[in-house]
Amino acid sequence: MPNDPSLAEIRRLAYDRTPGVNPGIVFLSGFNSTKEGTKAVYLEEWARKTGRACLRFDYSGHGVSQGDFRDGTISAWAEDAAQIIQGLTQGPQVIVGSSMGGWIACLLAQRMPERFAGLVTIAAAPDFTEERYWSSFDDDARAKLDTDGFVEVETPYDDKPYVITKSLIEDGRQNTVLTKPLSLPFPTRILHGTADEAVPVATAERLFKHAKGPDIRLLLVKGADHRFSSPECLDIITDAIDEIAPIRR
């Protein structure tokens, strides 16, 4: 973890910061993902080549940041993101939110819209704790959640099951963005693959229809999956960033 005095008031979060021209990129990763993911690393390399600032980090309990993953909630991870944006960037940034990061970006857009030069979501998973997990749990799983405080859910994205805690479900219920007004008053690009089996296209379409803003566009990529990490998809992400927040080179 870099030694930076500006982290004095920030939780002990691991991060990588690339200096460059603003508006920079801040990458918000997904649930149980880290700053070492394909998209995060690619965006940092692209930013370095193009002279744009870039910041990627691990939420608490993720990657090499401090904390226990089981203690995490949407509120806590959104606070991580807010603090690191406020502490380690200057001025409006292009926020790029992948999967859960798209949900967190929407929350931050209500809290600190002045720090957004634009928003790019990738396979955004707003409200996933309620819509993907709680709604799919049978009576036994819900009872186990009450008695044990967690359930384990198999996932194709990891060798180990995801631990879904009661506190994560309850906190997520308090942070939904598709059930209340959602203002995105800056250029926004919603990117989603039609072969995404983790978050259905219908979720992207709901987000697109629900959000209010002057410049919101939905781009569906035929055949792309939830990872959205093929060379073609990575180019689509950087094209979206350049479109909504170009810099002079």
SEBA-447976 format. One record per residue: residue in one letter; x, y, z of N, C-alpha, C, CB in turn; residue number from 1. Coordinates in pm, whole numbers, plus 50000, padded with zeros to 5 digits. Each point is the difference from the previous one (the first is absolute). Glycine has a CB too. Layout:
<atoms>
- residuo,neast,nnorth,nup,caeast,canorth,caup,ceast,cnorth,cup,cbeast,cbnorth,cbup,num
- A,X,Y,Z,X,Y,Z,X,Y,Z,X,Y,Z,NUM
...
</atoms>
This chain:
<atoms>
- residuo,neast,nnorth,nup,caeast,canorth,caup,ceast,cnorth,cup,cbeast,cbnorth,cbup,num
- M,50084,49881,50000,49916,50119,50000,50088,50124,50000,49817,49876,50122,1
- P,50165,50213,49781,50084,50118,49995,49986,50084,50125,49980,49997,49753,2
- N,50129,50070,50283,49999,50090,50114,49968,50139,49951,50168,49858,50123,3
- D,49712,50188,49905,49954,50128,49947,49931,50077,50112,49973,49904,49767,4
- P,50076,50216,50268,49940,50073,50111,49853,50035,49977,50224,50092,50048,5
- S,49732,49911,49824,49861,50032,49974,49906,49888,50042,50074,50143,49813,6
- L,49983,49742,50228,49918,49889,50046,49975,50005,50150,50092,49864,49814,7
- A,49944,50246,50250,49989,50008,50145,49858,49972,50049,50186,50165,49999,8
- E,49714,49882,49926,49862,49981,50041,49930,49890,49921,49994,50240,50064,9
- I,50080,49682,49862,49942,49897,49916,50024,49863,50063,50036,50142,49795,10
- R,49870,49769,50192,50019,49864,50048,50125,49941,49935,49751,49972,50035,11
- R,50301,49925,50025,50123,49939,49949,49968,49920,49875,50098,49990,50233,12
- L,49902,50079,49655,49965,49940,49872,50122,49994,49909,49765,50086,50024,13
- A,50250,49803,49909,50108,49986,49901,49956,50067,49871,50080,49783,50105,14
- Y,50013,50289,49832,49965,50070,49878,50123,50015,49911,49816,50123,50120,15
- D,50158,49904,49754,50105,50036,49904,49954,50127,49930,50073,49757,49966,16
- R,50011,50344,50036,49963,50129,49942,50100,50039,49892,49893,50071,50217,17
- T,50057,49957,49665,50082,50042,49887,49979,50150,49979,49985,49769,49892,18
- P,50120,50312,50117,49983,50143,49977,49971,50028,49854,50153,50050,50190,19
- G,49782,50061,49785,49968,50037,49862,49899,50113,49995,50049,49767,49929,20
- V,49900,50253,49951,49906,50108,49974,49862,49963,50055,50129,50068,49794,21
- N,49801,50032,50257,49861,49983,50040,49908,50040,49885,50060,50042,50241,22
- P,49816,49905,49750,49943,49910,50099,50061,49861,49995,49791,50129,49986,23
- G,50249,49823,50131,50057,49867,50009,49894,49893,50007,50197,50098,50112,24
- I,49849,49778,49896,49911,49884,50010,50008,49944,50142,50030,49947,49753,25
- V,49856,50025,50305,49994,49926,50126,49922,49872,49973,50012,50213,50143,26
- F,50053,49673,49878,49936,49871,49971,49942,49940,50128,50158,49963,49807,27
- L,49713,50007,50189,49931,49935,50111,49973,49855,49960,49894,50220,50077,28
- S,50172,49688,49989,49990,49859,49961,49873,49936,50055,50249,49986,49994,29
- G,49733,49888,49971,49879,49928,50037,50010,49927,50132,49954,49977,49762,30
- F,49939,49953,50271,49989,49923,50124,50105,49889,50000,49752,50050,50014,31
- N,50333,49952,50090,50107,49901,50015,50106,50010,49890,49834,49850,50111,32
- S,50172,50261,49820,50103,50024,49899,50103,50097,50057,49836,49958,49811,33
- T,50276,50057,50119,50108,50083,50053,50054,50094,49893,50059,49818,50160,34
- K,50032,50266,49883,50064,50096,49911,50094,49932,49900,49982,50170,50180,35
- E,50041,49701,49836,50087,49927,49907,49922,49933,49888,50159,49963,50189,36
- G,49713,50063,49802,49919,49941,49894,50039,50052,49863,49814,49976,50163,37
- T,50145,49951,49734,50040,50032,49862,49962,50142,49961,49974,49760,49943,38
- K,49903,50281,50086,49955,50133,49957,50076,50110,50075,49772,49904,49949,39
- A,50247,50077,50181,50069,50102,50079,50143,50020,49952,49857,49942,50196,40
- V,50214,49949,49782,50139,50009,49956,50007,50058,49858,50061,49803,50147,41
- Y,49849,50155,49767,49998,50051,49863,49976,50151,49999,49916,49777,49918,42
- L,49990,50269,50162,49971,50144,50002,50119,50079,50052,49758,49949,50035,43
- E,50313,49996,50063,50120,50069,50047,50105,50009,49890,49952,49920,50233,44
- E,50069,49971,49695,50098,50001,49892,49959,50098,49890,50059,49762,50051,45
- W,49813,50239,49915,49950,50092,49898,50015,50145,50046,49837,49825,49921,46
- A,50132,50200,50206,50012,50135,50054,50145,50047,49995,49802,49960,50149,47
- R,50290,49951,49886,50142,50037,49998,50044,50035,49858,50042,49851,50199,48
- K,49913,50070,49704,50039,50025,49860,49941,50131,49948,50013,49754,49964,49
- T,49870,50281,50081,49931,50118,49948,50019,50124,50087,49834,49848,49899,50
- G,50234,50136,50213,50030,50114,50085,49890,50038,50097,50141,50078,49819,51
- R,49762,49833,50198,49888,50030,50088,50025,49942,50139,49843,50002,49802,52
- A,50115,50069,50303,50012,49949,50136,49909,49879,50019,50058,50231,50083,53
- C,49982,49681,50010,49921,49878,50024,50018,49955,50144,50023,49932,49757,54
- L,49871,50019,50301,50003,49950,50137,49918,49871,50008,50026,50236,50092,55
- R,50038,49660,49956,49930,49873,50026,50032,49958,50142,50009,49929,49754,56
- F,49898,50003,50312,50019,49969,50142,49920,49876,50037,50038,50243,50051,57
- D,49992,49704,50067,49925,49889,50057,49909,50050,50111,50186,49840,49942,58
- Y,49687,50124,50052,49910,50029,50112,50052,49929,50126,49802,50027,49842,59
- S,50153,50017,50274,50034,49931,50123,49953,49855,49992,49985,50217,50131,60
- G,50099,49692,49915,49968,49858,49994,50020,49937,49865,49841,50044,50177,61
- H,50207,50033,49727,50029,49950,49866,50151,50008,49974,49770,50073,49918,62
- G,50278,49836,49998,50140,50010,49958,50095,50010,50117,49924,50108,49793,63
- V,50160,49995,50206,50099,50018,50107,49965,50116,50093,50171,49907,49847,64
- S,49707,50145,50142,49956,50099,50098,49969,49933,50133,49908,50143,49816,65
- Q,50096,49935,50290,49969,49947,50132,49851,49970,50011,50193,50128,50097,66
- G,49773,49789,49999,49861,49971,50028,49961,49858,49963,49950,50238,49965,67
- D,49936,49719,50088,49945,49868,49975,49886,50013,49900,50064,49919,50232,68
- F,49943,50004,49660,49896,50006,49897,49861,49981,50059,50165,49914,49834,69
- R,49822,49999,50264,49869,49970,50058,49940,50120,50074,50070,49763,50021,70
- D,50013,50331,50017,49950,50119,50068,49953,50106,49902,50155,49952,50188,71
- G,49867,50025,49684,49971,50103,49900,49853,50013,49968,50222,49958,49908,72
- T,49740,50164,50056,49864,50031,49955,50010,50099,49885,49902,49958,50232,73
- I,49989,50062,49699,49998,50100,49893,50031,50138,50056,49832,49864,49872,74
- S,50113,50168,50245,50028,50130,50062,50148,50018,50029,49772,49998,50101,75
- A,50291,49898,49953,50142,50008,50034,50086,50016,49875,49958,49860,50203,76
- W,50011,50064,49693,50082,50006,49879,49976,50131,49925,49994,49750,49984,77
- A,49885,50303,50023,49974,50131,49940,50077,50109,50076,49772,49923,49925,78
- E,50238,50061,50206,50078,50095,50080,50148,49990,49965,49831,49985,50185,79
- D,50219,49894,49794,50138,49983,49955,50023,50080,49872,50010,49770,50104,80
- A,49900,50212,49800,50016,50067,49870,49993,50151,50015,49900,49801,49887,81
- A,50006,50246,50194,49985,50145,50019,50125,50059,50063,49753,49971,50024,82
- Q,50300,49963,50077,50117,50053,50069,50123,50000,49910,49905,49920,50216,83
- I,50111,49976,49704,50120,49995,49917,49991,50100,49885,50030,49758,50061,84
- I,49850,50266,49887,49983,50103,49897,50029,50137,50059,49829,49858,49881,85
- Q,50116,50169,50236,50019,50130,50062,50145,50022,50043,49764,49993,50076,86
- G,50303,49900,49968,50134,50015,50053,50112,49992,49899,49910,49906,50202,87
- L,50065,50028,49684,50110,49973,49908,49979,50055,49859,50043,49798,50134,88
- T,49850,50276,49844,49979,50061,49869,49962,50146,50018,49928,49778,49902,89
- Q,50087,50296,49990,49961,50140,50002,49906,50028,49884,50218,50065,50108,90
- G,49672,49999,49924,49905,50038,49896,49919,49882,49949,50154,50181,49936,91
- P,49760,49845,49967,49915,49894,49946,50081,49889,49934,49820,50169,49964,92
- Q,50134,49709,50052,50065,49881,49946,49901,49920,49916,50157,49992,50198,93
- V,49897,49925,49713,49917,49903,49930,49993,49876,50089,50065,50090,49767,94
- I,49818,49882,50285,49982,49884,50086,49959,49882,49913,49934,50146,50199,95
- V,50143,49747,49811,49972,49879,49922,49965,49890,50099,50159,50068,49811,96
- G,49714,49891,50188,49953,49902,50096,49965,49868,49935,49916,50185,50139,97
- S,50149,49708,49907,49977,49867,49945,49915,49917,50095,50219,50012,49877,98
- S,49672,49932,50074,49912,49913,50078,49955,50073,50128,50117,49794,49908,99
- M,49921,50158,50211,49962,50071,50122,50051,50144,49998,50003,49783,50125,100
- G,50111,50240,49811,50054,50135,49989,49905,50094,49930,50226,49903,49999,101
- G,49692,50044,49909,49900,50083,49935,49893,50045,50098,50043,49881,49787,102
- W,49917,50029,50303,49904,50036,50106,50060,50106,50091,49899,49769,49991,103
- I,50224,50209,50053,50064,50096,50090,50015,50135,49932,50121,49814,50113,104
- A,49912,50186,49757,50013,50126,49927,49868,50076,50000,50179,49899,49857,105
- C,49710,50029,50126,49869,50066,50002,49971,50062,50137,49918,49838,49826,106
- L,50122,50093,50281,49984,50056,50134,50083,50127,50017,49955,49770,50088,107
- L,50170,50225,49867,50088,50117,50012,49951,50116,49915,50191,49848,50046,108
- A,49745,50122,49843,49947,50106,49913,49893,50082,50072,50049,49858,49799,109
- Q,49880,50080,50295,49901,50075,50078,50067,50079,50113,49828,49825,49945,110
- R,50284,50126,50100,50069,50058,50115,50099,50108,49962,49973,49784,50115,111
- M,50096,50200,49772,50106,50092,49963,50006,50018,49848,50130,49932,50205,112
- P,49761,50113,49734,49997,50011,49854,50103,50096,49944,49761,49949,50012,113
- E,50284,50145,50070,50100,50098,49953,50135,49935,49973,49881,50176,50131,114
- R,50140,49701,49916,50127,49932,49977,49995,49909,49877,50043,50010,50246,115
- F,49847,49993,49681,49985,49919,49880,50016,50086,49875,49848,49843,50124,116
- A,50253,50126,49795,50007,50057,49865,49915,49917,49906,50231,50091,50044,117
- G,49746,49784,49994,49918,49908,49922,50001,49864,50068,50050,50126,49787,118
- L,49862,49787,50167,49987,49867,50058,49994,49896,49888,49880,50095,50202,119
- V,50199,49799,49815,49992,49883,49912,49973,49880,50089,50159,50101,49826,120
- T,49728,49832,50153,49974,49876,50072,50023,49882,49908,49833,50115,50149,121
- I,50220,49778,49908,50031,49878,49925,49930,49884,50068,50226,50091,49923,122
- A,49676,49850,50010,49923,49890,50059,49952,50038,50139,50134,49833,49868,123
- A,49811,50287,50144,49960,50052,50131,49899,49907,50068,50041,50233,49918,124
- A,49976,49755,50214,49915,49910,50079,49931,50075,50113,50152,49808,49943,125
- P,49769,50295,50025,49931,50072,50108,49904,49908,50073,50021,50213,49871,126
- D,49975,49801,50262,49903,49930,50085,50018,49848,49995,49841,50188,49963,127
- F,50278,49763,50004,50017,49856,49979,49978,49918,50126,50159,50054,49819,128
- T,49865,50004,50298,49980,49923,50123,49855,49957,50015,50189,50123,50106,129
- E,49721,49963,49851,49857,49970,50008,49953,49918,49881,49967,50211,50129,130
- E,50075,49833,49751,49944,49942,49879,50070,49872,49956,49936,50228,49933,131
- R,50192,49759,50094,50071,49878,49960,50003,49897,50111,50140,50137,49847,132
- Y,49880,49908,50277,50015,49905,50109,49870,49979,50079,50239,50069,50014,133
- W,49715,50032,50057,49884,49980,50086,49881,49941,49924,50078,50190,50141,134
- S,49894,49861,49742,49884,49953,49924,50015,49854,49956,49963,50234,49923,135
- S,50162,49718,50070,50023,49863,49955,50012,49900,50116,50114,50095,49800,136
- F,49894,49955,50323,50015,49911,50114,49869,49929,50031,50180,50150,50091,137
- D,49828,49720,49933,49881,49927,50042,49982,50015,50151,50028,49835,49809,138
- D,49870,50101,50246,49972,50017,50142,50115,49951,50087,49757,49974,49951,139
- D,50310,49918,50007,50112,49947,50079,50116,50099,50004,49931,49767,49939,140
- A,50099,50292,49945,50110,50097,49995,49968,50123,50083,50061,49917,49772,141
- R,49814,50128,50223,49962,50118,50080,50004,49968,50148,49855,50081,49812,142
- A,50107,49797,50225,50006,49961,50141,50145,49992,50047,49784,49872,49975,143
- K,50303,50074,49940,50142,49991,50034,50061,50140,50016,50016,49781,49877,144
- L,49941,50311,50039,50048,50137,50009,49964,50059,50136,49977,50027,49750,145
- D,49903,49941,50298,49956,50051,50130,50075,49933,50115,49776,50045,49902,146
- T,50245,49825,50089,50061,49929,50112,50152,50012,50002,49809,49842,49993,147
- D,50254,50148,49890,50146,50001,49994,50058,50137,49964,49989,49762,49935,148
- G,49928,50323,50007,50047,50133,49961,50063,50004,49862,50036,50045,50237,149
- F,49971,49839,49695,50057,49998,49865,49959,49872,49929,50195,50140,50076,150
- V,49815,49864,49793,49988,49880,49918,50113,50003,49898,49747,49989,50031,151
- E,50289,49894,49918,50102,49991,49897,49933,49972,49867,50172,49919,50167,152
- V,49870,50153,49730,49939,49990,49868,50107,49965,49898,49820,50166,50064,153
- E,50160,49728,49862,50095,49963,49895,50001,50105,49890,49964,49757,50052,154
- T,50154,50264,49890,50015,50099,49894,50094,49948,49893,49957,50185,50163,155
- P,50015,49844,49710,50091,49958,49893,50126,50085,49992,49803,49918,49876,156
- Y,50205,50188,50204,50110,50095,49990,50110,49975,50103,49839,50164,49911,157
- D,50144,49733,50173,50099,49973,50104,49992,49853,50038,49986,50239,50087,158
- D,50127,49706,49958,50002,49861,50044,49925,49982,50132,50219,49969,49882,159
- K,49776,50137,50196,49933,49994,50129,49862,50067,49989,50224,50001,50121,160
- P,49680,49953,49958,49868,50064,49998,50008,50141,50059,49889,49775,50018,161
- Y,50021,50311,49938,49988,50132,50060,49927,49988,50133,50000,50110,49771,162
- V,50045,49965,50327,49932,50007,50128,49906,50120,49998,50197,49891,50121,163
- I,49675,50082,49889,49899,50105,50000,49946,50013,50142,49940,49956,49757,164
- T,50082,50158,50305,49962,50017,50139,49864,50068,50013,50242,50013,50061,165
- K,49699,49966,50055,49872,50065,50029,50015,50151,49999,49931,49801,50137,166
- S,50182,50249,49916,50021,50144,50002,50015,50056,49860,50109,49979,50223,167
- L,49952,49946,49685,50012,50045,49861,49862,50013,49937,50225,49890,49982,168
- I,49689,50011,50041,49864,50004,49944,49922,50117,50059,50005,49751,49968,169
- E,50000,50264,50162,49921,50105,50065,50050,50139,49962,49953,49845,50190,170
- D,50178,50170,49804,50056,50130,49961,49971,50030,49853,50180,49973,50173,171
- G,49832,49926,49742,49970,50021,49860,49858,50049,49979,50164,49823,49943,172
- R,49745,50126,50137,49858,50039,49991,49982,50149,50029,49933,49768,50069,173
- Q,50156,50288,50011,49992,50142,50032,50069,50088,49896,49993,49937,50239,174
- N,50076,50002,49666,50079,50076,49902,49958,49975,49855,50187,49991,50161,175
- T,49693,49959,49818,49956,49974,49864,49994,50130,49920,49869,49801,50080,176
- V,50157,50190,49791,49996,50119,49913,49893,49988,49892,50243,50034,50043,177
- L,49703,49847,49938,49895,49984,49898,49860,50018,50057,50151,49845,49879,178
- T,49840,50179,50250,49869,50016,50065,49976,50143,50047,50013,49763,50071,179
- K,50080,50327,49896,49986,50140,50042,50061,50087,49890,50008,49940,50250,180
- P,49965,50189,49751,50054,50087,49893,50150,49987,49987,49813,50159,50039,181
- L,50234,49840,49836,50143,49985,49971,50041,50106,49899,49992,49750,50046,182
- S,50081,50348,50002,50045,50110,49915,50145,49979,49959,49839,50156,50112,183
- L,50185,49845,49756,50136,49991,49944,50020,50121,49911,50002,49743,50009,184
- P,50030,50372,50050,50002,50126,49925,50132,50028,49928,49839,50085,50165,185
- F,50217,49812,49774,50127,50010,49929,49998,49892,49893,50127,50092,50204,186
- P,49961,49914,49698,50001,49897,49895,50017,49860,50060,50095,50168,49838,187
- T,49818,49742,50123,49998,49865,50057,49988,49897,49887,49896,50087,50214,188
- R,50189,49811,49792,49994,49892,49903,49981,49869,50077,50148,50128,49834,189
- I,49747,49800,50134,49967,49873,50063,50037,49889,49902,49811,50104,50139,190
- L,50294,49821,49890,50050,49894,49911,49960,49864,50057,50195,50146,49926,191
- H,49755,49766,49987,49954,49870,50048,50007,49897,49888,49849,50112,50167,192
- G,50188,49766,49869,50008,49892,49903,49872,49919,49995,50245,49991,50036,193
- T,49716,49966,49845,49877,49923,49987,50016,49857,50051,49940,50141,49805,194
- A,50184,49813,50214,50024,49865,50052,50034,50001,50149,50078,49932,49772,195
- D,49890,50176,50295,50026,50012,50143,49902,49912,50076,50087,50237,49971,196
- E,49965,49659,50094,49915,49908,50075,49989,50036,50148,50063,49822,49838,197
- A,50019,50272,50206,49996,50042,50140,49900,50114,50020,50239,49929,50027,198
- V,49761,50166,49880,49908,50114,50007,49928,50008,49866,50148,50127,50167,199
- P,49722,49850,49830,49928,49996,49872,49995,50135,49931,49865,49814,50090,200
- V,50122,50182,49778,49987,50122,49922,49884,50086,50052,50094,49881,49799,201
- A,49803,50052,50251,49884,50074,50051,50039,50098,50111,49856,49804,49942,202
- T,50247,50162,50135,50045,50091,50106,50059,50127,49939,50045,49805,50151,203
- A,50036,50180,49744,50056,50117,49932,49890,50086,49940,50209,49871,49951,204
- E,49690,50065,49994,49889,50074,49939,49920,50073,50108,49989,49832,49813,205
- R,49994,50105,50302,49930,50067,50111,50078,50121,50048,49899,49781,50070,206
- L,50232,50202,49944,50084,50111,50044,49993,50115,49900,50153,49840,50117,207
- F,49854,50128,49756,49994,50102,49895,49867,50076,50004,50153,49859,49858,208
- K,49738,50069,50157,49867,50064,50001,49975,50077,50130,49916,49817,49850,209
- H,50138,50133,50258,49972,50059,50131,50080,50127,50027,49949,49772,50080,210
- A,50177,50230,49879,50087,50114,50032,49956,50125,49923,50192,49842,50043,211
- K,49826,50272,50020,49967,50128,49938,50128,50079,49979,49772,50000,50108,212
- G,50245,50052,49771,50119,50079,49969,49997,50046,49855,50130,49874,50172,213
- P,49951,50226,49795,49997,50060,49867,50071,49919,49893,49989,50216,50112,214
- D,50097,49688,49928,50082,49929,49900,50029,49860,50051,50103,50217,49920,215
- I,49798,49695,50068,50013,49862,50046,49978,49909,49881,49923,50059,50235,216
- R,50171,49853,49739,49989,49908,49887,50028,49857,50045,50069,50183,49842,217
- L,49859,49725,50099,50016,49857,50027,50061,49933,49878,49804,50000,50160,218
- L,50305,49926,49861,50064,49926,49892,50003,49852,50036,50141,50202,49938,219
- L,49789,49718,49982,50001,49855,50017,50098,49939,49902,49760,50002,50078,220
- V,50325,49910,49972,50102,49935,49917,49962,49854,49983,50181,50161,50079,221
- K,49785,49801,49800,49953,49865,49975,50110,49899,50027,49839,50088,49830,222
- G,50129,49813,50254,50094,49892,50029,50094,50025,50115,49985,49947,49766,223
- A,50020,50175,50285,50090,50030,50112,49942,49945,50130,50082,50208,49882,224
- D,50006,49738,50204,49954,49943,50126,50020,50099,50115,50053,49770,49915,225
- H,49928,50183,50207,50004,50090,50115,50139,50060,50020,49819,49867,50105,226
- R,50284,50060,49858,50135,50054,50020,50026,50121,49911,50078,49771,50061,227
- F,49865,50231,49820,50013,50113,49908,50148,50038,49985,49770,50083,50065,228
- S,50315,49815,49912,50144,50022,50001,50071,49956,49873,49989,49972,50243,229
- S,49936,49998,49652,50065,49968,49873,50069,50125,49946,49828,49819,49951,230
- P,50268,50166,49958,50064,50119,49942,49898,50098,49942,50200,49861,49949,231
- E,49696,50088,49988,49898,50087,49942,49925,50076,50109,49977,49843,49805,232
- C,49990,50087,50303,49928,50065,50109,50086,50105,50070,49866,49791,50031,233
- L,50262,50178,49988,50089,50097,50063,50011,50127,49915,50129,49812,50105,234
- D,49873,50172,49764,50003,50118,49912,49870,50079,50011,50152,49878,49843,235
- I,49736,50053,50174,49872,50068,50015,50000,50085,50128,49884,49813,49876,236
- I,50175,50134,50230,50007,50075,50125,50081,50129,49983,49981,49784,50129,237
- T,50137,50204,49811,50083,50120,49985,49939,50098,49900,50203,49864,50055,238
- D,49730,50085,49844,49930,50089,49906,49892,50079,50072,50047,49840,49811,239
- A,49883,50095,50281,49895,50068,50076,50059,50109,50088,49864,49791,49998,240
- I,50250,50180,50066,50066,50100,50084,50040,50120,49915,50084,49820,50155,241
- D,49978,50154,49732,50043,50110,49912,49882,50081,49949,50196,49865,49934,242
- E,49692,50068,50044,49883,50070,49947,49940,50096,50103,49953,49803,49853,243
- I,50038,50152,50271,49932,50085,50099,50092,50099,50067,49845,49816,50038,244
- A,50285,50159,49962,50094,50090,50066,50133,50003,49929,49887,49957,50216,245
- P,50116,50099,49663,50126,50004,49924,50102,50091,50069,49873,49957,49787,246
- I,50254,50012,50193,50107,50086,50050,50086,50043,49882,50000,49886,50226,247
- R,50068,50225,49792,50091,50048,49896,50130,49923,50009,49895,50229,50004,248
- R,50148,49717,49883,50125,49922,49998,50101,50067,49911,49873,49789,50043,249
</atoms>
